[in-house]
Amino acid sequence: MLFLSGGTGTPKLIRGYKTVYGEEDLSVVANTADDIVVSGNLVCPDLDTIMYTLAGLIDDDRWWGIKDDSFHTHEFLNDLGQSEYMNIGDMDRAVHIRRTQLLRMMSLSEATEKISSILGVNSNVIPMTNDDVRTKIFSGESKLKFQEWLVKENCEPAVDKVVFEGIEDAKPSTKFIDAVEENDTVVIGPSNPITSIKPIISLNGIKEMLWDKKIILVSPFINKKPFSGPADKLMKACGYEASQQGLIDLYGNLVDVFVVDKRTIDPPHSCVVLDTYMKTREDEKRLAREITGLI
């Protein structure tokens, strides 16, 4: 099974799938357009969340970072005048440091494979590209890195435009291409449609490769509100309604099966209605079984 994933929503479903079906036949392509250099090290928020989830290390109260991590380095850096608006734990930072070292010798795909293996992950965790693609938020006269807008500014600035800088020249990673070729079904999880999934499917040649696959999309919305995060604000900024219909308009004929939550009022007739709210580990497993049953 191949999942396309950001750092929220989809990792819960991936964990449920792993628990039920194991991880040997599981591949996950992660968005890397949110990546950012912090204190000299490359932070890959979505990629790391997926790695930590599959390694059993994720802080699943916050759904970022490593469970029970300490923050001594972050706190002391702030004391030294090196301000960081992202709270980075010590073990989490060690991963960033090691990744940055490895990138001097190898690609992001190779570095991810190496770190995943050390962490005990048996699935294929794949960055969408080894090239630099960065999401930028335009707000008035300002151009913000996505993490600046999301974390530092707490999503408060109005969004006029979302741009994926570098997407025109970026190539999907070889491992991404291989994963698409090897899987007949692709699940687009309930991650942010604009800043998590759109960069992945906007890479050169990917939509064409997906046309002959069965694509199952799990909506991140309950009616017009996302389960978490600013997906509604970003959908509207890009000209789409923050709803199930907006997702249909965004993805068009690429998606074969649209899965929406059972609490949706008047869901489009073409949608499959399931309970997509994953509050517990049992919910994650149940939804993974139900999604697999749609294949």
C-alpha positions as CSV (number, residue, x, y, z in Angstrom):
1,M,0.0,0.0,0.0
2,L,1.2,3.5,-0.8
3,F,0.2,6.5,1.2
4,L,0.7,10.2,0.3
5,S,1.1,12.1,3.6
6,G,1.7,15.3,5.4
7,G,2.5,15.5,9.1
8,T,-1.1,15.6,10.5
9,G,-4.1,13.3,10.1
10,T,-2.5,10.7,7.8
11,P,0.1,9.4,10.3
12,K,-2.7,8.2,12.5
13,L,-4.1,6.2,9.6
14,I,-0.7,4.9,8.7
15,R,-0.1,3.7,12.3
16,G,-3.5,2.0,12.2
17,Y,-2.5,0.3,8.9
18,K,0.8,-0.8,10.3
19,T,-0.8,-2.3,13.4
20,V,-3.4,-4.3,11.4
21,Y,-1.4,-5.3,8.4
22,G,2.3,-4.9,9.3
23,E,4.7,-2.6,7.7
24,E,6.8,-4.6,5.2
25,D,4.5,-3.8,2.3
26,L,3.9,-0.2,3.4
27,S,5.3,2.8,1.6
28,V,4.8,6.4,2.5
29,V,5.7,9.4,0.4
30,A,6.0,12.5,2.6
31,N,5.7,16.2,1.7
32,T,9.0,18.0,1.9
33,A,7.8,21.5,0.9
34,D,7.5,22.5,4.6
35,D,11.2,21.7,5.3
36,I,13.2,24.5,6.9
37,V,16.7,25.0,8.2
38,V,16.7,25.8,11.9
39,S,20.0,26.6,13.7
40,G,22.0,25.2,10.8
41,N,20.1,21.9,10.5
42,L,17.5,20.7,8.1
43,V,14.2,20.1,9.7
44,C,11.7,17.9,7.7
45,P,8.5,18.1,9.8
46,D,6.3,15.8,7.8
47,L,9.0,13.3,7.0
48,D,10.1,13.1,10.7
49,T,6.5,12.7,12.0
50,I,6.1,9.7,9.7
51,M,9.4,8.2,10.7
52,Y,8.7,8.6,14.4
53,T,5.2,7.2,14.0
54,L,6.4,4.1,12.3
55,A,9.3,3.8,14.8
56,G,6.9,4.0,17.7
57,L,8.6,7.2,18.9
58,I,6.1,9.9,18.1
59,D,4.7,12.2,20.7
60,D,1.1,11.4,19.9
61,D,-0.2,14.1,22.2
62,R,1.1,16.8,19.9
63,W,1.8,14.7,16.8
64,W,5.2,16.2,16.3
65,G,8.6,15.4,17.8
66,I,9.6,12.4,20.0
67,K,7.7,11.3,23.0
68,D,9.3,12.3,26.4
69,D,12.0,14.3,24.7
70,S,13.8,17.1,26.6
71,F,14.4,20.6,25.3
72,H,17.6,21.6,27.0
73,T,19.4,22.6,23.8
74,H,16.5,24.7,22.6
75,E,16.2,26.5,25.9
76,F,19.9,27.2,26.2
77,L,20.1,28.4,22.7
78,N,17.4,30.9,23.5
79,D,19.4,31.9,26.6
80,L,22.4,32.5,24.3
81,G,20.4,34.8,22.1
82,Q,19.8,32.2,19.3
83,S,16.0,32.4,19.2
84,E,14.1,29.5,17.8
85,Y,10.3,29.8,17.2
86,M,10.0,26.1,16.7
87,N,10.3,24.0,19.8
88,I,12.8,21.3,18.9
89,G,13.5,18.5,21.4
90,D,17.0,17.2,22.0
91,M,16.5,13.7,20.4
92,D,14.6,15.3,17.5
93,R,17.5,17.7,17.0
94,A,19.9,14.8,16.9
95,V,18.0,13.4,13.9
96,H,18.2,16.8,12.2
97,I,22.0,17.1,12.9
98,R,22.6,13.6,11.6
99,R,20.5,14.2,8.5
100,T,22.4,17.4,7.7
101,Q,25.7,15.6,8.0
102,L,24.5,12.8,5.7
103,L,23.3,15.3,3.1
104,R,26.9,16.3,2.5
105,M,27.4,12.8,1.2
106,M,24.1,11.6,-0.1
107,S,20.6,12.5,-1.2
108,L,17.6,13.2,1.1
109,S,16.1,9.8,0.0
110,E,19.3,8.0,1.0
111,A,19.6,9.8,4.3
112,T,16.0,9.1,5.1
113,E,16.5,5.4,4.4
114,K,19.6,5.3,6.6
115,I,18.0,7.1,9.5
116,S,14.7,5.1,9.2
117,S,16.7,1.9,9.3
118,I,18.6,2.9,12.5
119,L,15.2,3.8,14.1
120,G,13.9,0.3,13.3
121,V,11.5,1.3,10.6
122,N,10.8,-1.5,8.1
123,S,8.5,0.5,5.8
124,N,9.6,2.6,2.9
125,V,9.6,6.3,4.1
126,I,10.2,8.4,1.0
127,P,10.7,12.1,0.5
128,M,8.6,13.4,-2.4
129,T,11.8,14.9,-4.0
130,N,15.5,15.3,-3.4
131,D,15.2,18.8,-4.8
132,D,14.4,22.0,-3.0
133,V,10.7,22.9,-3.0
134,R,9.5,25.3,-0.4
135,T,6.0,26.5,0.4
136,K,5.6,30.3,0.7
137,I,2.7,32.1,2.0
138,F,2.0,35.6,0.6
139,S,0.2,37.9,2.9
140,G,-0.1,41.5,1.8
141,E,3.4,42.7,1.2
142,S,4.9,39.8,3.1
143,K,6.3,36.5,1.9
144,L,6.6,34.0,4.7
145,K,8.1,30.5,4.9
146,F,5.3,28.1,5.7
147,Q,6.6,27.3,9.2
148,E,6.9,31.0,9.9
149,W,3.3,31.5,9.0
150,L,2.2,28.3,10.8
151,V,4.2,28.3,14.0
152,K,5.7,31.8,14.5
153,E,2.6,33.7,13.4
154,N,0.1,31.0,14.5
155,C,-1.7,31.1,11.1
156,E,-2.9,34.6,11.9
157,P,-1.8,36.6,8.8
158,A,-4.4,36.6,6.0
159,V,-3.4,34.3,3.1
160,D,-3.5,35.9,-0.3
161,K,-1.6,33.3,-2.2
162,V,0.3,30.0,-1.7
163,V,3.3,29.2,-3.9
164,F,5.5,26.2,-4.1
165,E,8.9,27.7,-5.0
166,G,11.0,25.3,-7.1
167,I,8.2,23.0,-8.0
168,E,8.6,23.6,-11.8
169,D,12.1,22.2,-11.9
170,A,11.9,19.6,-9.1
171,K,11.8,15.9,-10.0
172,P,10.1,13.3,-8.0
173,S,12.5,11.1,-6.1
174,T,13.4,7.8,-7.8
175,K,12.0,6.0,-4.8
176,F,8.7,7.8,-5.2
177,I,8.5,6.8,-8.8
178,D,9.3,3.2,-7.9
179,A,6.7,3.2,-5.2
180,V,4.0,4.4,-7.6
181,E,5.0,1.8,-10.2
182,E,4.9,-1.0,-7.6
183,N,1.5,-0.2,-6.1
184,D,-1.9,-0.4,-7.7
185,T,-3.6,1.6,-5.0
186,V,-2.6,4.9,-3.6
187,V,-4.3,6.4,-0.4
188,I,-4.2,10.2,-0.1
189,G,-4.6,10.6,3.7
190,P,-6.5,13.3,5.6
191,S,-3.6,15.7,5.6
192,N,-3.8,19.4,4.5
193,P,-4.9,19.3,0.9
194,I,-3.0,22.5,-0.1
195,T,0.3,22.5,1.8
196,S,0.8,18.7,2.3
197,I,-0.7,16.9,-0.6
198,K,-0.7,19.4,-3.5
199,P,3.1,19.8,-3.5
200,I,3.4,16.0,-3.8
201,I,1.0,15.6,-6.8
202,S,2.3,18.8,-8.5
203,L,5.8,17.3,-9.1
204,N,6.6,16.7,-12.7
205,G,5.0,13.6,-14.1
206,I,3.3,12.4,-10.9
207,K,-0.4,13.1,-11.9
208,E,0.2,11.2,-15.2
209,M,1.7,8.2,-13.3
210,L,-1.3,8.2,-10.9
211,W,-4.0,8.1,-13.7
212,D,-4.0,4.3,-14.0
213,K,-3.9,3.7,-10.2
214,K,-6.9,3.4,-7.9
215,I,-6.7,6.6,-5.8
216,I,-8.6,6.7,-2.5
217,L,-8.9,10.1,-0.8
218,V,-9.7,10.4,2.9
219,S,-11.1,13.9,3.6
220,P,-9.6,16.0,6.4
221,F,-12.9,17.8,6.9
222,I,-16.0,17.4,9.0
223,N,-18.4,19.5,7.0
224,K,-16.5,22.7,6.5
225,K,-14.1,22.4,9.4
226,P,-10.8,20.4,9.3
227,F,-10.1,17.9,12.0
228,S,-7.0,20.0,12.8
229,G,-4.8,22.7,11.4
230,P,-5.5,25.6,8.9
231,A,-6.7,23.6,5.9
232,D,-9.9,25.6,5.7
233,K,-8.1,28.9,5.5
234,L,-5.6,27.7,2.9
235,M,-8.3,26.1,0.7
236,K,-10.3,29.3,0.6
237,A,-7.1,31.3,-0.2
238,C,-6.5,29.0,-3.2
239,G,-10.1,29.5,-4.5
240,Y,-11.7,26.3,-3.2
241,E,-14.5,25.8,-0.8
242,A,-13.3,24.3,2.5
243,S,-15.6,21.3,2.2
244,Q,-16.0,17.9,0.6
245,Q,-17.1,19.6,-2.6
246,G,-14.0,21.7,-2.5
247,L,-11.8,18.6,-2.4
248,I,-13.7,17.2,-5.4
249,D,-13.0,20.4,-7.3
250,L,-9.3,20.4,-6.2
251,Y,-8.6,16.8,-7.2
252,G,-11.0,16.4,-10.0
253,N,-10.9,13.1,-11.9
254,L,-7.6,12.1,-10.3
255,V,-9.4,10.5,-7.3
256,D,-11.5,7.3,-7.7
257,V,-13.0,7.1,-4.2
258,F,-13.7,10.1,-2.0
259,V,-14.2,9.1,1.7
260,V,-16.0,11.6,3.9
261,D,-16.9,11.6,7.6
262,K,-20.3,10.2,8.6
263,R,-21.0,13.6,10.4
264,T,-21.0,15.4,7.0
265,I,-24.3,17.0,6.3
266,D,-25.6,16.2,2.8
267,P,-22.4,14.6,1.5
268,P,-21.9,14.5,-2.3
269,H,-23.6,11.4,-3.7
270,S,-20.3,10.2,-5.2
271,C,-18.7,9.9,-1.8
272,V,-18.2,6.9,0.5
273,V,-19.3,7.7,4.1
274,L,-17.3,6.3,7.0
275,D,-16.4,7.3,10.5
276,T,-13.1,9.0,9.8
277,Y,-12.6,10.6,13.3
278,M,-9.5,8.9,14.8
279,K,-9.5,9.7,18.5
280,T,-8.2,6.3,19.7
281,R,-5.8,3.6,18.5
282,E,-8.9,1.4,17.9
283,D,-10.3,4.1,15.6
284,E,-7.1,4.1,13.6
285,K,-7.2,0.3,13.1
286,R,-10.9,0.4,12.3
287,L,-10.5,3.1,9.6
288,A,-7.4,1.3,8.2
289,R,-9.5,-1.9,7.7
290,E,-12.4,0.0,6.2
291,I,-10.1,1.9,3.7
292,T,-8.4,-1.3,2.8
293,G,-11.8,-2.8,2.2
294,L,-12.5,-0.3,-0.5
295,I,-9.7,-1.6,-2.7
